[in-house]
Amino acid sequence: MAEHATLIIVKPDAIQRRLMGIALSRLEPLGLEIIGAKVVRVSQELAEEHYRHIREKPFFRETVDHLRGKLHGVNYVVAFVLWGEDAVERVRQVTGATNPEKAHPQSIRGALGRNTSTGLMENVIHASSDPTEALREIRLWFRPEELLHELFANATVPGQR
């Protein structure tokens, strides 16, 4: 039942600004179960694969560097897998639009995110965009034995382990 899972990543800008607890506290009322959690030093390969859908965009390199912590002096992220009914959709509603300036002011990104004067979008948290992408991302970031529920038994995603 992988469709009930979503990936959350607390990004280096949130960690640097000490916003992790505030961001996560906004997700807690959803009542989703944490079935995986870990601190990760993000490799170049992991960041590039995570953002493969924007590989051809002019901001790809900066986005990869951001996830790797190179722009904030924080060399790790905190990744979570949340589980529950309509997890992806419910989390996306709370996190808000990717661009903090377009996100609802009460969403995580709208309240805590910012766009810097250099054009960097510091949106505090990553949330999977849809159930298929969630499964792909969870497979990138977590091994099956690191999760409290079996997500991958009958699911196949091309190019994933």
Summary of the structure (lengths in Angstrom):
residues: 161
radius of gyration: 14.8
end to end distance: 17.9
largest distance: 45.8
contacts: 478
relative contact order: 0.24
helix: 40%
strand: 17%
